[in-house]
Amino acid sequence: MVNSPRASNRRYLPTSPFKPPPEGPPAEQYELDDLVTHDKYGLGRVIRVESDAVVVDFTAKKIRITAPFARMIKL
């Protein structure tokens, strides 16, 4: 069976007899001075928190990383 890209973009209708699609996991919440590790940049510390992004100091450089933070893990 071939998965079409349109299947994931279908909206749920309230009158549908099927269950609504599950919601994705909530985005990770970071606070000032949290230690993080990134797949590409390594170990770093959060130095600024914005509504949809964080700025992390990775000693070599400071990087702004936007949500959903797929490659970053809080330590």
DSSP file (Angstrom, degrees, kcal/mol; ACC not computed):
  #  RESIDUE AA STRUCTURE BP1 BP2  ACC     N-H-->O    O-->H-N    N-H-->O    O-->H-N    TCO  KAPPA ALPHA  PHI   PSI    X-CA   Y-CA   Z-CA
    1    1 A M              0   0    0      0, 0.0     2,-0.5     0, 0.0     0, 0.0   0.000 360.0 360.0 360.0 136.0    0.0    0.0    0.0
    2    2 A V        -     0   0    0      1,-0.0     2,-0.7     0, 0.0     0, 0.0  -0.794 360.0-137.5 -96.0 130.0    1.4    3.4   -0.9
    3    3 A N        -     0   0    0     -2,-0.5    -1,-0.0     2,-0.0     0, 0.0  -0.777  19.6-149.5 -86.2 119.0    1.1    6.2    1.6
    4    4 A S    >>  -     0   0    0     -2,-0.7     3,-1.1     1,-0.1     4,-0.5  -0.647  16.4-129.5 -87.4 146.6    0.1    9.4   -0.1
    5    5 A P  T 34 S+     0   0    0      0, 0.0     3,-0.5     0, 0.0     4,-0.5   0.752 106.4  64.2 -65.5 -22.1    1.3   12.7    1.3
    6    6 A R  T >4 S+     0   0    0      1,-0.2     3,-0.8     2,-0.2     4,-0.4   0.771  86.4  71.9 -72.1 -24.3   -2.3   14.0    1.3
    7    7 A A  G X4 S+     0   0    0     -3,-1.1     3,-0.8     1,-0.3    -1,-0.2   0.865  97.2  48.5 -61.7 -36.6   -3.4   11.4    3.8
    8    8 A S  G 3< S+     0   0    0     -4,-0.5    -1,-0.3    -3,-0.5    -2,-0.2   0.686 108.1  56.0 -77.3 -16.9   -1.6   13.2    6.6
    9    9 A N  G <  S+     0   0    0     -3,-0.8    -1,-0.2    -4,-0.5    -2,-0.2   0.398  78.0 118.3 -95.3   2.6   -3.1   16.5    5.7
   10   10 A R    <   -     0   0    0     -3,-0.8     2,-0.2    -4,-0.4    -3,-0.0  -0.467  61.1-131.3 -71.3 138.2   -6.7   15.5    5.9
   11   11 A R        -     0   0    0     -2,-0.2     2,-0.4     1,-0.1    -1,-0.1  -0.598  19.1-112.1 -90.2 154.1   -8.7   17.3    8.4
   12   12 A Y        -     0   0    0     -2,-0.2    -1,-0.1     9,-0.1     7,-0.0  -0.686  24.9-146.2 -85.0 132.2  -10.9   15.6   11.0
   13   13 A L    >   -     0   0    0     -2,-0.4     3,-2.0     1,-0.1    -1,-0.0  -0.858  10.8-138.1 -99.2 132.1  -14.7   16.1   10.6
   14   14 A P  T 3  S+     0   0    0      0, 0.0    -1,-0.1     0, 0.0    -2,-0.0   0.764 103.7  55.3 -61.0 -24.9  -16.7   16.3   13.8
   15   15 A T  T 3  S+     0   0    0      2,-0.0    -3,-0.0    -3,-0.0    -2,-0.0   0.422  82.1 117.9 -87.8   2.2  -19.5   14.1   12.2
   16   16 A S    <   -     0   0    0     -3,-2.0    -4,-0.0     1,-0.1     0, 0.0  -0.415  63.6-141.9 -70.0 142.4  -17.0   11.3   11.3
   17   17 A P  S    S+     0   0    0      0, 0.0     2,-0.2     0, 0.0    -1,-0.1   0.562  79.1  85.8 -79.6  -6.6  -17.6    7.9   12.9
   18   18 A F  S    S-     0   0    0      1,-0.1    -2,-0.1     3,-0.0     0, 0.0  -0.576  89.7 -99.1 -93.8 157.1  -13.9    7.5   13.3
   19   19 A K        -     0   0    0     -2,-0.2    -1,-0.1     1,-0.1     0, 0.0  -0.371  44.3-101.4 -69.2 151.0  -11.7    8.7   16.1
   20   20 A P        -     0   0    0      0, 0.0    -1,-0.1     0, 0.0     3,-0.1  -0.373  47.7 -91.2 -68.4 155.0   -9.8   11.9   15.6
   21   21 A P        -     0   0    0      0, 0.0    -9,-0.1     0, 0.0     2,-0.0  -0.359  51.0 -97.3 -65.0 147.6   -6.1   11.5   14.8
   22   22 A P        -     0   0    0      0, 0.0     2,-0.1     0, 0.0    -3,-0.0  -0.349  38.6-114.4 -66.8 146.0   -3.8   11.5   17.9
   23   23 A E        -     0   0    0      1,-0.1     0, 0.0    -3,-0.1     0, 0.0  -0.483  32.9-107.6 -76.8 151.1   -2.2   14.8   18.8
   24   24 A G        -     0   0    0     -2,-0.1    -1,-0.1     1,-0.1     3,-0.1  -0.265  46.4 -81.6 -71.6 165.1    1.6   15.0   18.5
   25   25 A P        -     0   0    0      0, 0.0    -1,-0.1     0, 0.0     3,-0.1  -0.358  56.4 -96.3 -65.9 149.2    3.7   15.2   21.7
   26   26 A P        -     0   0    0      0, 0.0     2,-0.1     0, 0.0     3,-0.1  -0.317  45.4 -97.9 -65.9 149.8    4.0   18.6   23.3
   27   27 A A        -     0   0    0      1,-0.1    42,-0.1    -3,-0.1     2,-0.1  -0.393  45.2 -98.7 -67.5 144.1    7.0   20.7   22.4
   28   28 A E        -     0   0    0     40,-0.4     2,-0.5    -3,-0.1    -1,-0.1  -0.377  34.4-137.0 -63.0 138.2    9.9   20.6   24.9
   29   29 A Q        -     0   0    0     -3,-0.1     2,-0.3    -2,-0.1    -1,-0.1  -0.883  20.3-165.8-102.1 126.5    9.9   23.6   27.2
   30   30 A Y        -     0   0    0     -2,-0.5     2,-0.3     4,-0.0     3,-0.0  -0.853   2.3-161.8-113.1 148.5   13.3   25.1   27.9
   31   31 A E    >   -     0   0    0     -2,-0.3     3,-1.7     1,-0.1    15,-0.2  -0.800  39.6 -72.8-121.5 165.3   14.3   27.6   30.6
   32   32 A L  T 3  S+     0   0    0     -2,-0.3    15,-0.2     1,-0.3    -1,-0.1  -0.317 117.5  14.8 -58.3 136.6   17.3   29.9   31.0
   33   33 A D  T 3  S+     0   0    0     13,-2.5    -1,-0.3     1,-0.3     2,-0.2   0.573  85.4 151.3  71.4  14.2   20.6   28.1   31.9
   34   34 A D    <   -     0   0    0     -3,-1.7    12,-2.5    12,-0.1     2,-0.4  -0.554  45.6-127.2 -69.6 138.0   19.2   24.6   30.9
   35   35 A L  E     +A   45   0A   0     -2,-0.2    40,-3.0    10,-0.2     2,-0.3  -0.743  36.6 175.8 -85.5 135.1   22.0   22.3   29.7
   36   36 A V  E     -AB  44  74A   0      8,-2.6     8,-2.6    -2,-0.4     2,-0.4  -0.910  24.2-144.5-135.2 161.1   21.2   20.7   26.4
   37   37 A T  E     -AB  43  73A   0     36,-2.3    36,-2.6    -2,-0.3     2,-0.4  -0.994  14.0-161.8-127.2 139.7   22.9   18.4   23.8
   38   38 A H  E  >  -AB  42  72A   0      4,-2.1     4,-1.8    -2,-0.4    34,-0.2  -0.933  24.0-130.0-122.0 142.6   22.4   18.8   20.1
   39   39 A D  T  4 S+     0   0    0     32,-2.1    -1,-0.1    -2,-0.4    33,-0.1   0.830 107.9  27.5 -59.9 -33.9   23.2   16.1   17.5
   40   40 A K  T  4 S+     0   0    0     31,-0.2    -1,-0.2     2,-0.1    32,-0.0   0.846 130.4  33.2 -97.4 -40.4   25.2   18.6   15.4
   41   41 A Y  T  4 S-     0   0    0      1,-0.3     2,-0.2    22,-0.0    19,-0.2   0.622  91.6-147.0 -99.4 -15.0   26.6   21.1   17.8
   42   42 A G  E  <  +A   38   0A   0     -4,-1.8    -4,-2.1     2,-0.0    -1,-0.3  -0.598  54.1   7.2  89.7-146.8   27.2   19.1   21.0
   43   43 A L  E    S+A   37   0A   0     -2,-0.2     2,-0.3    -6,-0.2    -6,-0.2  -0.523  72.2 152.0 -80.4 138.0   26.8   20.3   24.6
   44   44 A G  E     -A   36   0A   0     -8,-2.6    -8,-2.6    -2,-0.2     2,-0.4  -0.940  37.3-121.1-155.2 176.4   25.5   23.8   25.2
   45   45 A R  E     -AC  35  57A   0     12,-1.7    12,-2.9    -2,-0.3     2,-0.3  -0.992  29.8-116.7-129.7 134.3   23.6   26.1   27.6
   46   46 A V  E     + C   0  56A   0    -12,-2.5   -13,-2.5    -2,-0.4    10,-0.2  -0.539  34.7 170.9 -70.0 124.8   20.3   28.0   26.9
   47   47 A I  E     +     0   0A   0      8,-2.9     2,-0.3    -2,-0.3     9,-0.2   0.559  64.9  22.4-112.7 -13.4   21.0   31.7   27.1
   48   48 A R  E     - C   0  55A   0      7,-1.4     7,-2.7   -17,-0.1     2,-0.5  -0.964  61.2-155.2-154.6 138.9   17.7   33.1   25.8
   49   49 A V  E     + C   0  54A   0     -2,-0.3     5,-0.2     5,-0.2     2,-0.2  -0.967  16.5 178.9-117.1 126.5   14.2   31.8   25.5
   50   50 A E        -     0   0    0      3,-2.9     3,-0.1    -2,-0.5    -2,-0.0  -0.631  45.0 -96.0-115.0 176.6   11.8   33.1   22.9
   51   51 A S  S    S+     0   0    0     -2,-0.2     3,-0.1     1,-0.2    -1,-0.0   0.869 120.0  11.0 -64.9 -36.9    8.2   32.1   22.1
   52   52 A D  S    S+     0   0    0      1,-0.0    15,-2.7    15,-0.0     2,-0.3   0.216 129.9  34.5-126.6  14.3    9.1   29.7   19.3
   53   53 A A  E     - D   0  66A   0     13,-0.3    -3,-2.9    15,-0.1     2,-0.3  -0.976  58.5-142.9-158.0 166.3   12.9   29.4   19.6
   54   54 A V  E     -CD  49  65A   0     11,-2.5    11,-3.2    -2,-0.3     2,-0.5  -0.970  15.3-135.7-133.0 152.3   15.8   29.3   22.0
   55   55 A V  E     -CD  48  64A   0     -7,-2.7    -8,-2.9    -2,-0.3    -7,-1.4  -0.951  25.4-165.8-108.4 126.2   19.4   30.6   21.7
   56   56 A V  E     -CD  46  63A   0      7,-3.0     7,-2.5    -2,-0.5     2,-0.8  -0.929  16.9-140.2-118.7 134.4   22.0   28.2   22.8
   57   57 A D  E     +CD  45  62A   0    -12,-2.9   -12,-1.7    -2,-0.4     5,-0.2  -0.839  19.1 178.0 -93.2 111.1   25.7   28.9   23.6
   58   58 A F        -     0   0    0      3,-2.6     2,-3.8    -2,-0.8     4,-0.1  -0.131  46.0-118.4-102.7  34.8   27.8   26.0   22.3
   59   59 A T  S    S+     0   0    0      1,-0.3     3,-0.1   -14,-0.1    -1,-0.1  -0.155 112.3  56.4  55.1 -46.0   31.1   27.6   23.4
   60   60 A A  S    S-     0   0    0     -2,-3.8     2,-0.3     1,-0.3    -1,-0.3   0.854 127.0 -15.3 -77.1 -34.5   32.3   27.8   19.7
   61   61 A K        -     0   0    0     -5,-0.0    -3,-2.6     2,-0.0     2,-0.5  -0.984  64.0-110.4-161.3 163.3   29.2   29.8   18.6
   62   62 A K  E     -D   57   0A   0     -2,-0.3     2,-0.4    -5,-0.2    -5,-0.2  -0.899  35.2-168.0-103.1 129.4   25.7   30.8   19.6
   63   63 A I  E     -D   56   0A   0     -7,-2.5    -7,-3.0    -2,-0.5     2,-0.6  -0.951  18.2-142.1-123.5 135.4   22.9   29.2   17.6
   64   64 A R  E     -D   55   0A   0     -2,-0.4     2,-0.5    -9,-0.2    -9,-0.2  -0.872  23.5-167.9 -93.9 121.2   19.2   30.1   17.5
   65   65 A I  E     -D   54   0A   0    -11,-3.2   -11,-2.5    -2,-0.6     2,-0.2  -0.948   6.9-147.3-116.3 125.9   17.2   26.9   17.3
   66   66 A T  E >   -D   53   0A   0     -2,-0.5     3,-1.4   -13,-0.2   -13,-0.3  -0.511  34.6 -58.5 -91.7 159.4   13.5   27.0   16.4
   67   67 A A  T 3  S+     0   0    0    -15,-2.7    -1,-0.1     1,-0.3   -15,-0.0  -0.364 110.0  46.4 -64.1 147.3   10.7   24.7   17.6
   68   68 A P  T 3  S-     0   0    0      0, 0.0   -40,-0.4     0, 0.0    -1,-0.3  -0.888  78.2-151.4 -95.8  15.9   10.1   21.7   17.5
   69   69 A F    X   +     0   0    0     -3,-1.4     3,-1.3     1,-0.1    -2,-0.1   0.883  26.7 169.3  56.3  46.2   13.7   21.1   18.6
   70   70 A A  T 3  S+     0   0    0      1,-0.3    -1,-0.1     3,-0.0    -3,-0.1   0.809  72.7  38.4 -61.8 -34.8   13.9   17.7   16.9
   71   71 A R  T 3  S+     0   0    0    -33,-0.0   -32,-2.1     2,-0.0     2,-0.4   0.237 102.8  85.0-104.6  14.5   17.7   17.2   17.3
   72   72 A M  E <   -B   38   0A   0     -3,-1.3     2,-0.4   -34,-0.2   -34,-0.2  -0.943  53.4-168.2-123.4 139.4   18.1   18.7   20.8
   73   73 A I  E     -B   37   0A   0    -36,-2.6   -36,-2.3    -2,-0.4     2,-0.3  -0.983  21.2-127.3-128.3 134.9   17.7   17.1   24.2
   74   74 A K  E      B   36   0A   0     -2,-0.4   -38,-0.2   -38,-0.2   -44,-0.0  -0.623 360.0 360.0 -78.0 135.6   17.5   18.7   27.6
   75   75 A L              0   0    0    -40,-3.0   -39,-0.2    -2,-0.3    -1,-0.1   0.421 360.0 360.0 -96.8 360.0   19.9   17.2   30.1
